[in-house]
Amino acid sequence: MLEILSLIRQDGDPKWCRSVPNWDRGPWLETLLGYRRARGNPRPRIISSHLPVQMFPKAFFGSKAKV
């Protein structure tokens, strides 16, 4: 899924996917390092998570984020 989203974000150009590691393109939200990386990434951000949906903040569900 990360590869597909990365390609969509770059209009199908695979250069970014080949040159940027997965953890930089779609950092895990549940780790401190991943959270910091995600905040530093340009918008639109790709964020990965293994958290159950019950642990997401309520504000997330009112946002324009795509899941």
N, CA, C, O and CB atoms as a CASP TS submission, in Angstrom:
PFRMAT TS
TARGET T0000
AUTHOR 0000-0000-0000
METHOD Language model
MODEL 1
PARENT N/A
ATOM      1  N   MET     1       0.820  -1.177   0.000  1.00  0.00           N
ATOM      2  CA  MET     1       0.000   0.000   0.000  1.00  0.00           C
ATOM      3  C   MET     1       0.874   1.254   0.000  1.00  0.00           C
ATOM      4  O   MET     1       0.561   2.241  -0.666  1.00  0.00           O
ATOM      5  CB  MET     1      -0.938  -0.010   1.199  1.00  0.00           C
ATOM      6  N   LEU     2       1.966   1.203   0.751  1.00  0.00           N
ATOM      7  CA  LEU     2       2.864   2.358   0.809  1.00  0.00           C
ATOM      8  C   LEU     2       3.450   2.673  -0.563  1.00  0.00           C
ATOM      9  O   LEU     2       3.578   3.839  -0.934  1.00  0.00           O
ATOM     10  CB  LEU     2       3.992   2.107   1.815  1.00  0.00           C
ATOM     11  N   GLU     3       3.803   1.644  -1.309  1.00  0.00           N
ATOM     12  CA  GLU     3       4.345   1.858  -2.653  1.00  0.00           C
ATOM     13  C   GLU     3       3.304   2.509  -3.560  1.00  0.00           C
ATOM     14  O   GLU     3       3.623   3.430  -4.311  1.00  0.00           O
ATOM     15  CB  GLU     3       4.819   0.526  -3.261  1.00  0.00           C
ATOM     16  N   ILE     4       2.080   2.038  -3.493  1.00  0.00           N
ATOM     17  CA  ILE     4       1.013   2.585  -4.329  1.00  0.00           C
ATOM     18  C   ILE     4       0.758   4.044  -3.980  1.00  0.00           C
ATOM     19  O   ILE     4       0.668   4.892  -4.868  1.00  0.00           O
ATOM     20  CB  ILE     4      -0.276   1.766  -4.166  1.00  0.00           C
ATOM     21  N   LEU     5       0.641   4.339  -2.690  1.00  0.00           N
ATOM     22  CA  LEU     5       0.398   5.717  -2.262  1.00  0.00           C
ATOM     23  C   LEU     5       1.565   6.631  -2.621  1.00  0.00           C
ATOM     24  O   LEU     5       1.366   7.786  -2.995  1.00  0.00           O
ATOM     25  CB  LEU     5       0.146   5.767  -0.758  1.00  0.00           C
ATOM     26  N   SER     6       2.772   6.109  -2.506  1.00  0.00           N
ATOM     27  CA  SER     6       3.951   6.901  -2.870  1.00  0.00           C
ATOM     28  C   SER     6       3.944   7.246  -4.351  1.00  0.00           C
ATOM     29  O   SER     6       4.263   8.371  -4.734  1.00  0.00           O
ATOM     30  CB  SER     6       5.234   6.146  -2.516  1.00  0.00           C
ATOM     31  N   LEU     7       3.581   6.279  -5.182  1.00  0.00           N
ATOM     32  CA  LEU     7       3.505   6.537  -6.612  1.00  0.00           C
ATOM     33  C   LEU     7       2.402   7.540  -6.948  1.00  0.00           C
ATOM     34  O   LEU     7       2.589   8.408  -7.800  1.00  0.00           O
ATOM     35  CB  LEU     7       3.274   5.236  -7.365  1.00  0.00           C
ATOM     36  N   ILE     8       1.264   7.423  -6.288  1.00  0.00           N
ATOM     37  CA  ILE     8       0.176   8.382  -6.508  1.00  0.00           C
ATOM     38  C   ILE     8       0.625   9.783  -6.124  1.00  0.00           C
ATOM     39  O   ILE     8       0.370  10.750  -6.841  1.00  0.00           O
ATOM     40  CB  ILE     8      -1.079   7.984  -5.703  1.00  0.00           C
ATOM     41  N   ARG     9       1.299   9.877  -4.981  1.00  0.00           N
ATOM     42  CA  ARG     9       1.752  11.186  -4.493  1.00  0.00           C
ATOM     43  C   ARG     9       2.737  11.839  -5.459  1.00  0.00           C
ATOM     44  O   ARG     9       2.771  13.064  -5.573  1.00  0.00           O
ATOM     45  CB  ARG     9       2.400  11.041  -3.116  1.00  0.00           C
ATOM     46  N   GLN    10       3.539  11.029  -6.157  1.00  0.00           N
ATOM     47  CA  GLN    10       4.550  11.548  -7.075  1.00  0.00           C
ATOM     48  C   GLN    10       4.098  11.469  -8.532  1.00  0.00           C
ATOM     49  O   GLN    10       4.932  11.510  -9.437  1.00  0.00           O
ATOM     50  CB  GLN    10       5.851  10.785  -6.898  1.00  0.00           C
ATOM     51  N   ASP    11       2.808  11.358  -8.769  1.00  0.00           N
ATOM     52  CA  ASP    11       2.244  11.291 -10.131  1.00  0.00           C
ATOM     53  C   ASP    11       2.845  10.165 -10.964  1.00  0.00           C
ATOM     54  O   ASP    11       3.083  10.328 -12.161  1.00  0.00           O
ATOM     55  CB  ASP    11       2.460  12.613 -10.848  1.00  0.00           C
ATOM     56  N   GLY    12       3.088   9.020 -10.324  1.00  0.00           N
ATOM     57  CA  GLY    12       3.577   7.839 -11.030  1.00  0.00           C
ATOM     58  C   GLY    12       5.073   7.774 -11.245  1.00  0.00           C
ATOM     59  O   GLY    12       5.566   6.813 -11.835  1.00  0.00           O
ATOM     60  N   ASP    13       5.805   8.767 -10.783  1.00  0.00           N
ATOM     61  CA  ASP    13       7.261   8.789 -10.966  1.00  0.00           C
ATOM     62  C   ASP    13       7.921   7.927  -9.887  1.00  0.00           C
ATOM     63  O   ASP    13       7.823   8.262  -8.706  1.00  0.00           O
ATOM     64  CB  ASP    13       7.810  10.254 -10.914  1.00  0.00           C
ATOM     65  N   PRO    14       8.595   6.821 -10.254  1.00  0.00           N
ATOM     66  CA  PRO    14       9.157   5.914  -9.256  1.00  0.00           C
ATOM     67  C   PRO    14      10.477   6.373  -8.637  1.00  0.00           C
ATOM     68  O   PRO    14      10.980   5.706  -7.733  1.00  0.00           O
ATOM     69  CB  PRO    14       9.357   4.586  -9.871  1.00  0.00           C
ATOM     70  N   LYS    15      11.057   7.489  -9.091  1.00  0.00           N
ATOM     71  CA  LYS    15      12.349   7.937  -8.564  1.00  0.00           C
ATOM     72  C   LYS    15      12.305   8.133  -7.054  1.00  0.00           C
ATOM     73  O   LYS    15      13.221   7.712  -6.348  1.00  0.00           O
ATOM     74  CB  LYS    15      12.771   9.236  -9.240  1.00  0.00           C
ATOM     75  N   TRP    16      11.250   8.766  -6.555  1.00  0.00           N
ATOM     76  CA  TRP    16      11.134   9.026  -5.115  1.00  0.00           C
ATOM     77  C   TRP    16      11.041   7.719  -4.334  1.00  0.00           C
ATOM     78  O   TRP    16      11.664   7.575  -3.282  1.00  0.00           O
ATOM     79  CB  TRP    16       9.904   9.905  -4.822  1.00  0.00           C
ATOM     80  N   CYS    17      10.262   6.766  -4.848  1.00  0.00           N
ATOM     81  CA  CYS    17      10.113   5.466  -4.184  1.00  0.00           C
ATOM     82  C   CYS    17      11.446   4.714  -4.108  1.00  0.00           C
ATOM     83  O   CYS    17      11.727   4.021  -3.131  1.00  0.00           O
ATOM     84  CB  CYS    17       9.074   4.612  -4.922  1.00  0.00           C
ATOM     85  N   ARG    18      12.247   4.863  -5.140  1.00  0.00           N
ATOM     86  CA  ARG    18      13.535   4.169  -5.180  1.00  0.00           C
ATOM     87  C   ARG    18      14.596   4.848  -4.332  1.00  0.00           C
ATOM     88  O   ARG    18      15.525   4.192  -3.860  1.00  0.00           O
ATOM     89  CB  ARG    18      14.021   4.070  -6.600  1.00  0.00           C
ATOM     90  N   SER    19      14.473   6.142  -4.133  1.00  0.00           N
ATOM     91  CA  SER    19      15.537   6.872  -3.445  1.00  0.00           C
ATOM     92  C   SER    19      15.251   7.166  -1.970  1.00  0.00           C
ATOM     93  O   SER    19      16.184   7.453  -1.220  1.00  0.00           O
ATOM     94  CB  SER    19      15.787   8.157  -4.155  1.00  0.00           C
ATOM     95  N   VAL    20      14.004   7.103  -1.538  1.00  0.00           N
ATOM     96  CA  VAL    20      13.650   7.410  -0.147  1.00  0.00           C
ATOM     97  C   VAL    20      13.188   6.115   0.529  1.00  0.00           C
ATOM     98  O   VAL    20      12.293   5.447   0.011  1.00  0.00           O
ATOM     99  CB  VAL    20      12.530   8.519  -0.072  1.00  0.00           C
ATOM    100  N   PRO    21      13.779   5.745   1.678  1.00  0.00           N
ATOM    101  CA  PRO    21      13.385   4.515   2.369  1.00  0.00           C
ATOM    102  C   PRO    21      11.925   4.568   2.852  1.00  0.00           C
ATOM    103  O   PRO    21      11.356   5.641   3.050  1.00  0.00           O
ATOM    104  CB  PRO    21      14.318   4.264   3.559  1.00  0.00           C
ATOM    105  N   ASN    22      11.351   3.392   3.032  1.00  0.00           N
ATOM    106  CA  ASN    22       9.958   3.290   3.491  1.00  0.00           C
ATOM    107  C   ASN    22       9.704   4.075   4.769  1.00  0.00           C
ATOM    108  O   ASN    22       8.686   4.757   4.882  1.00  0.00           O
ATOM    109  CB  ASN    22       9.591   1.838   3.714  1.00  0.00           C
ATOM    110  N   TRP    23      10.619   3.988   5.734  1.00  0.00           N
ATOM    111  CA  TRP    23      10.383   4.634   7.028  1.00  0.00           C
ATOM    112  C   TRP    23      10.391   6.162   6.931  1.00  0.00           C
ATOM    113  O   TRP    23       9.883   6.838   7.826  1.00  0.00           O
ATOM    114  CB  TRP    23      11.433   4.183   8.028  1.00  0.00           C
ATOM    115  N   ASP    24      10.957   6.707   5.862  1.00  0.00           N
ATOM    116  CA  ASP    24      10.892   8.155   5.652  1.00  0.00           C
ATOM    117  C   ASP    24       9.640   8.558   4.870  1.00  0.00           C
ATOM    118  O   ASP    24       9.081   9.631   5.095  1.00  0.00           O
ATOM    119  CB  ASP    24      12.144   8.636   4.914  1.00  0.00           C
ATOM    120  N   ARG    25       9.203   7.695   3.953  1.00  0.00           N
ATOM    121  CA  ARG    25       8.012   8.006   3.158  1.00  0.00           C
ATOM    122  C   ARG    25       6.739   7.838   3.964  1.00  0.00           C
ATOM    123  O   ARG    25       5.829   8.660   3.853  1.00  0.00           O
ATOM    124  CB  ARG    25       7.955   7.125   1.923  1.00  0.00           C
ATOM    125  N   GLY    26       6.654   6.801   4.769  1.00  0.00           N
ATOM    126  CA  GLY    26       5.449   6.512   5.546  1.00  0.00           C
ATOM    127  C   GLY    26       5.797   6.075   6.948  1.00  0.00           C
ATOM    128  O   GLY    26       5.622   4.905   7.287  1.00  0.00           O
ATOM    129  N   PRO    27       6.297   7.002   7.792  1.00  0.00           N
ATOM    130  CA  PRO    27       6.723   6.623   9.144  1.00  0.00           C
ATOM    131  C   PRO    27       5.563   6.133  10.005  1.00  0.00           C
ATOM    132  O   PRO    27       4.412   6.518   9.800  1.00  0.00           O
ATOM    133  CB  PRO    27       7.398   7.801   9.826  1.00  0.00           C
ATOM    134  N   TRP    28       5.887   5.280  10.967  1.00  0.00           N
ATOM    135  CA  TRP    28       4.881   4.751  11.892  1.00  0.00           C
ATOM    136  C   TRP    28       4.517   5.816  12.910  1.00  0.00           C
ATOM    137  O   TRP    28       5.389   6.390  13.562  1.00  0.00           O
ATOM    138  CB  TRP    28       5.395   3.474  12.603  1.00  0.00           C
ATOM    139  N   LEU    29       3.261   6.069  13.040  1.00  0.00           N
ATOM    140  CA  LEU    29       2.761   7.093  13.948  1.00  0.00           C
ATOM    141  C   LEU    29       2.979   6.725  15.413  1.00  0.00           C
ATOM    142  O   LEU    29       3.152   7.611  16.250  1.00  0.00           O
ATOM    143  CB  LEU    29       1.289   7.332  13.694  1.00  0.00           C
ATOM    144  N   GLU    30       2.973   5.430  15.734  1.00  0.00           N
ATOM    145  CA  GLU    30       3.033   5.018  17.143  1.00  0.00           C
ATOM    146  C   GLU    30       4.426   5.074  17.768  1.00  0.00           C
ATOM    147  O   GLU    30       4.570   4.810  18.962  1.00  0.00           O
ATOM    148  CB  GLU    30       2.510   3.631  17.269  1.00  0.00           C
ATOM    149  N   THR    31       5.449   5.411  16.993  1.00  0.00           N
ATOM    150  CA  THR    31       6.785   5.566  17.565  1.00  0.00           C
ATOM    151  C   THR    31       7.139   7.051  17.622  1.00  0.00           C
ATOM    152  O   THR    31       6.678   7.831  16.789  1.00  0.00           O
ATOM    153  CB  THR    31       7.842   4.778  16.734  1.00  0.00           C
ATOM    154  N   LEU    32       7.938   7.436  18.583  1.00  0.00           N
ATOM    155  CA  LEU    32       8.317   8.839  18.721  1.00  0.00           C
ATOM    156  C   LEU    32       9.111   9.307  17.505  1.00  0.00           C
ATOM    157  O   LEU    32       8.870  10.396  16.984  1.00  0.00           O
ATOM    158  CB  LEU    32       9.136   9.051  20.001  1.00  0.00           C
ATOM    159  N   LEU    33      10.045   8.497  17.059  1.00  0.00           N
ATOM    160  CA  LEU    33      10.820   8.845  15.874  1.00  0.00           C
ATOM    161  C   LEU    33       9.914   8.965  14.646  1.00  0.00           C
ATOM    162  O   LEU    33      10.058   9.893  13.850  1.00  0.00           O
ATOM    163  CB  LEU    33      11.917   7.798  15.626  1.00  0.00           C
ATOM    164  N   GLY    34       8.989   8.030  14.501  1.00  0.00           N
ATOM    165  CA  GLY    34       8.055   8.080  13.375  1.00  0.00           C
ATOM    166  C   GLY    34       7.162   9.297  13.430  1.00  0.00           C
ATOM    167  O   GLY    34       6.891   9.917  12.401  1.00  0.00           O
ATOM    168  N   TYR    35       6.700   9.648  14.620  1.00  0.00           N
ATOM    169  CA  TYR    35       5.862  10.837  14.791  1.00  0.00           C
ATOM    170  C   TYR    35       6.625  12.096  14.380  1.00  0.00           C
ATOM    171  O   TYR    35       6.085  12.962  13.692  1.00  0.00           O
ATOM    172  CB  TYR    35       5.383  10.957  16.254  1.00  0.00           C
ATOM    173  N   ARG    36       7.866  12.186  14.802  1.00  0.00           N
ATOM    174  CA  ARG    36       8.684  13.360  14.453  1.00  0.00           C
ATOM    175  C   ARG    36       8.940  13.423  12.947  1.00  0.00           C
ATOM    176  O   ARG    36       8.891  14.495  12.344  1.00  0.00           O
ATOM    177  CB  ARG    36      10.028  13.326  15.214  1.00  0.00           C
ATOM    178  N   ARG    37       9.212  12.272  12.355  1.00  0.00           N
ATOM    179  CA  ARG    37       9.431  12.242  10.908  1.00  0.00           C
ATOM    180  C   ARG    37       8.162  12.641  10.161  1.00  0.00           C
ATOM    181  O   ARG    37       8.214  13.403   9.195  1.00  0.00           O
ATOM    182  CB  ARG    37       9.892  10.843  10.462  1.00  0.00           C
ATOM    183  N   ALA    38       7.036  12.126  10.611  1.00  0.00           N
ATOM    184  CA  ALA    38       5.764  12.437   9.956  1.00  0.00           C
ATOM    185  C   ALA    38       5.472  13.931  10.015  1.00  0.00           C
ATOM    186  O   ALA    38       5.016  14.516   9.033  1.00  0.00           O
ATOM    187  CB  ALA    38       4.619  11.650  10.608  1.00  0.00           C
ATOM    188  N   ARG    39       5.732  14.546  11.163  1.00  0.00           N
ATOM    189  CA  ARG    39       5.490  15.987  11.306  1.00  0.00           C
ATOM    190  C   ARG    39       6.386  16.803  10.379  1.00  0.00           C
ATOM    191  O   ARG    39       6.006  17.887   9.936  1.00  0.00           O
ATOM    192  CB  ARG    39       5.714  16.421  12.756  1.00  0.00           C
ATOM    193  N   GLY    40       7.577  16.280  10.086  1.00  0.00           N
ATOM    194  CA  GLY    40       8.511  16.995   9.242  1.00  0.00           C
ATOM    195  C   GLY    40       8.308  16.766   7.751  1.00  0.00           C
ATOM    196  O   GLY    40       8.858  17.500   6.930  1.00  0.00           O
ATOM    197  N   ASN    41       7.526  15.756   7.394  1.00  0.00           N
ATOM    198  CA  ASN    41       7.292  15.467   5.980  1.00  0.00           C
ATOM    199  C   ASN    41       6.351  16.506   5.373  1.00  0.00           C
ATOM    200  O   ASN    41       5.444  16.993   6.048  1.00  0.00           O
ATOM    201  CB  ASN    41       6.709  14.047   5.804  1.00  0.00           C
ATOM    202  N   PRO    42       6.567  16.844   4.103  1.00  0.00           N
ATOM    203  CA  PRO    42       5.668  17.803   3.444  1.00  0.00           C
ATOM    204  C   PRO    42       4.283  17.195   3.225  1.00  0.00           C
ATOM    205  O   PRO    42       4.129  15.977   3.132  1.00  0.00           O
ATOM    206  CB  PRO    42       6.262  18.259   2.097  1.00  0.00           C
ATOM    207  N   ARG    43       3.300  18.054   3.145  1.00  0.00           N
ATOM    208  CA  ARG    43       1.929  17.606   2.906  1.00  0.00           C
ATOM    209  C   ARG    43       1.720  17.353   1.428  1.00  0.00           C
ATOM    210  O   ARG    43       2.351  18.033   0.618  1.00  0.00           O
ATOM    211  CB  ARG    43       0.914  18.640   3.421  1.00  0.00           C
ATOM    212  N   PRO    44       0.901  16.449   1.037  1.00  0.00           N
ATOM    213  CA  PRO    44       0.133  15.522   1.857  1.00  0.00           C
ATOM    214  C   PRO    44       1.031  14.425   2.407  1.00  0.00           C
ATOM    215  O   PRO    44       1.847  13.856   1.681  1.00  0.00           O
ATOM    216  CB  PRO    44      -1.017  14.913   1.049  1.00  0.00           C
ATOM    217  N   ARG    45       0.881  14.139   3.667  1.00  0.00           N
ATOM    218  CA  ARG    45       1.728  13.160   4.356  1.00  0.00           C
ATOM    219  C   ARG    45       1.176  11.760   4.198  1.00  0.00           C
ATOM    220  O   ARG    45      -0.034  11.549   4.120  1.00  0.00           O
ATOM    221  CB  ARG    45       1.857  13.504   5.837  1.00  0.00           C
ATOM    222  N   ILE    46       2.094  10.810   4.154  1.00  0.00           N
ATOM    223  CA  ILE    46       1.737   9.392   4.211  1.00  0.00           C
ATOM    224  C   ILE    46       2.201   8.907   5.574  1.00  0.00           C
ATOM    225  O   ILE    46       3.382   9.009   5.906  1.00  0.00           O
ATOM    226  CB  ILE    46       2.393   8.550   3.022  1.00  0.00           C
ATOM    227  N   ILE    47       1.283   8.385   6.355  1.00  0.00           N
ATOM    228  CA  ILE    47       1.607   7.918   7.704  1.00  0.00           C
ATOM    229  C   ILE    47       1.124   6.481   7.847  1.00  0.00           C
ATOM    230  O   ILE    47      -0.002   6.155   7.472  1.00  0.00           O
ATOM    231  CB  ILE    47       0.961   8.836   8.795  1.00  0.00           C
ATOM    232  N   SER    48       1.979   5.631   8.387  1.00  0.00           N
ATOM    233  CA  SER    48       1.625   4.233   8.643  1.00  0.00           C
ATOM    234  C   SER    48       1.309   4.056  10.120  1.00  0.00           C
ATOM    235  O   SER    48       1.831   4.777  10.970  1.00  0.00           O
ATOM    236  CB  SER    48       2.772   3.276   8.211  1.00  0.00           C
ATOM    237  N   SER    49       0.453   3.094  10.413  1.00  0.00           N
ATOM    238  CA  SER    49       0.143   2.796  11.807  1.00  0.00           C
ATOM    239  C   SER    49      -0.393   1.380  11.938  1.00  0.00           C
ATOM    240  O   SER    49      -1.042   0.859  11.032  1.00  0.00           O
ATOM    241  CB  SER    49      -0.872   3.805  12.366  1.00  0.00           C
ATOM    242  N   HIS    50      -0.114   0.775  13.066  1.00  0.00           N
ATOM    243  CA  HIS    50      -0.675  -0.522  13.407  1.00  0.00           C
ATOM    244  C   HIS    50      -1.581  -0.407  14.630  1.00  0.00           C
ATOM    245  O   HIS    50      -1.953  -1.413  15.233  1.00  0.00           O
ATOM    246  CB  HIS    50       0.444  -1.540  13.662  1.00  0.00           C
ATOM    247  N   LEU    51      -1.927   0.815  14.987  1.00  0.00           N
ATOM    248  CA  LEU    51      -2.811   1.028  16.131  1.00  0.00           C
ATOM    249  C   LEU    51      -4.235   0.606  15.791  1.00  0.00           C
ATOM    250  O   LEU    51      -4.682   0.784  14.658  1.00  0.00           O
ATOM    251  CB  LEU    51      -2.783   2.500  16.571  1.00  0.00           C
ATOM    252  N   PRO    52      -4.955   0.045  16.771  1.00  0.00           N
ATOM    253  CA  PRO    52      -6.372  -0.222  16.526  1.00  0.00           C
ATOM    254  C   PRO    52      -7.133   1.102  16.423  1.00  0.00           C
ATOM    255  O   PRO    52      -6.745   2.104  17.024  1.00  0.00           O
ATOM    256  CB  PRO    52      -6.971  -1.113  17.654  1.00  0.00           C
ATOM    257  N   VAL    53      -8.195   1.087  15.670  1.00  0.00           N
ATOM    258  CA  VAL    53      -8.949   2.308  15.406  1.00  0.00           C
ATOM    259  C   VAL    53      -9.447   2.974  16.695  1.00  0.00           C
ATOM    260  O   VAL    53      -9.636   4.190  16.721  1.00  0.00           O
ATOM    261  CB  VAL    53     -10.127   1.998  14.496  1.00  0.00           C
ATOM    262  N   GLN    54      -9.658   2.208  17.746  1.00  0.00           N
ATOM    263  CA  GLN    54     -10.142   2.760  19.015  1.00  0.00           C
ATOM    264  C   GLN    54      -9.112   3.668  19.680  1.00  0.00           C
ATOM    265  O   GLN    54      -9.472   4.484  20.528  1.00  0.00           O
ATOM    266  CB  GLN    54     -10.515   1.634  19.964  1.00  0.00           C
ATOM    267  N   MET    55      -7.843   3.542  19.312  1.00  0.00           N
ATOM    268  CA  MET    55      -6.792   4.335  19.944  1.00  0.00           C
ATOM    269  C   MET    55      -6.491   5.635  19.202  1.00  0.00           C
ATOM    270  O   MET    55      -5.689   6.440  19.675  1.00  0.00           O
ATOM    271  CB  MET    55      -5.536   3.517  20.046  1.00  0.00           C
ATOM    272  N   PHE    56      -7.116   5.849  18.058  1.00  0.00           N
ATOM    273  CA  PHE    56      -6.918   7.108  17.341  1.00  0.00           C
ATOM    274  C   PHE    56      -7.681   8.216  18.052  1.00  0.00           C
ATOM    275  O   PHE    56      -8.751   7.967  18.607  1.00  0.00           O
ATOM    276  CB  PHE    56      -7.379   6.987  15.862  1.00  0.00           C
ATOM    277  N   PRO    57      -7.153   9.430  18.044  1.00  0.00           N
ATOM    278  CA  PRO    57      -7.857  10.536  18.694  1.00  0.00           C
ATOM    279  C   PRO    57      -9.174  10.832  17.975  1.00  0.00           C
ATOM    280  O   PRO    57      -9.287  10.641  16.764  1.00  0.00           O
ATOM    281  CB  PRO    57      -6.969  11.797  18.723  1.00  0.00           C
ATOM    282  N   LYS    58     -10.150  11.292  18.721  1.00  0.00           N
ATOM    283  CA  LYS    58     -11.468  11.586  18.149  1.00  0.00           C
ATOM    284  C   LYS    58     -11.377  12.648  17.054  1.00  0.00           C
ATOM    285  O   LYS    58     -12.159  12.621  16.103  1.00  0.00           O
ATOM    286  CB  LYS    58     -12.433  12.050  19.248  1.00  0.00           C
ATOM    287  N   ALA    59     -10.437  13.577  17.176  1.00  0.00           N
ATOM    288  CA  ALA    59     -10.280  14.632  16.170  1.00  0.00           C
ATOM    289  C   ALA    59      -9.915  14.049  14.799  1.00  0.00           C
ATOM    290  O   ALA    59     -10.207  14.654  13.767  1.00  0.00           O
ATOM    291  CB  ALA    59      -9.204  15.634  16.619  1.00  0.00           C
ATOM    292  N   PHE    60      -9.286  12.892  14.792  1.00  0.00           N
ATOM    293  CA  PHE    60      -8.906  12.254  13.531  1.00  0.00           C
ATOM    294  C   PHE    60     -10.130  11.966  12.667  1.00  0.00           C
ATOM    295  O   PHE    60     -10.092  12.142  11.449  1.00  0.00           O
ATOM    296  CB  PHE    60      -8.138  10.955  13.801  1.00  0.00           C
ATOM    297  N   PHE    61     -11.196  11.532  13.289  1.00  0.00           N
ATOM    298  CA  PHE    61     -12.386  11.125  12.542  1.00  0.00           C
ATOM    299  C   PHE    61     -13.170  12.319  11.989  1.00  0.00           C
ATOM    300  O   PHE    61     -13.993  12.159  11.087  1.00  0.00           O
ATOM    301  CB  PHE    61     -13.289  10.292  13.431  1.00  0.00           C
ATOM    302  N   GLY    62     -12.920  13.489  12.520  1.00  0.00           N
ATOM    303  CA  GLY    62     -13.540  14.701  12.006  1.00  0.00           C
ATOM    304  C   GLY    62     -12.661  15.431  11.010  1.00  0.00           C
ATOM    305  O   GLY    62     -13.056  16.469  10.479  1.00  0.00           O
ATOM    306  N   SER    63     -11.472  14.902  10.749  1.00  0.00           N
ATOM    307  CA  SER    63     -10.528  15.552   9.841  1.00  0.00           C
ATOM    308  C   SER    63     -10.769  15.116   8.401  1.00  0.00           C
ATOM    309  O   SER    63     -11.653  14.304   8.128  1.00  0.00           O
ATOM    310  CB  SER    63      -9.085  15.238  10.253  1.00  0.00           C
ATOM    311  N   LYS    64      -9.980  15.659   7.489  1.00  0.00           N
ATOM    312  CA  LYS    64     -10.075  15.305   6.081  1.00  0.00           C
ATOM    313  C   LYS    64      -9.092  14.202   5.711  1.00  0.00           C
ATOM    314  O   LYS    64      -8.850  13.960   4.528  1.00  0.00           O
ATOM    315  CB  LYS    64      -9.834  16.527   5.217  1.00  0.00           C
ATOM    316  N   ALA    65      -8.522  13.530   6.710  1.00  0.00           N
ATOM    317  CA  ALA    65      -7.545  12.470   6.457  1.00  0.00           C
ATOM    318  C   ALA    65      -8.192  11.311   5.715  1.00  0.00           C
ATOM    319  O   ALA    65      -9.357  10.983   5.943  1.00  0.00           O
ATOM    320  CB  ALA    65      -6.927  11.976   7.774  1.00  0.00           C
ATOM    321  N   LYS    66      -7.432  10.706   4.836  1.00  0.00           N
ATOM    322  CA  LYS    66      -7.897   9.521   4.094  1.00  0.00           C
ATOM    323  C   LYS    66      -7.322   8.287   4.777  1.00  0.00           C
ATOM    324  O   LYS    66      -6.159   8.272   5.180  1.00  0.00           O
ATOM    325  CB  LYS    66      -7.466   9.579   2.572  1.00  0.00           C
ATOM    326  N   VAL    67      -8.140   7.266   4.900  1.00  0.00           N
ATOM    327  CA  VAL    67      -7.723   6.043   5.575  1.00  0.00           C
ATOM    328  C   VAL    67      -7.861   4.868   4.623  1.00  0.00           C
ATOM    329  O   VAL    67      -7.561   3.733   4.995  1.00  0.00           O
ATOM    330  CB  VAL    67      -8.554   5.806   6.857  1.00  0.00           C
TER
END
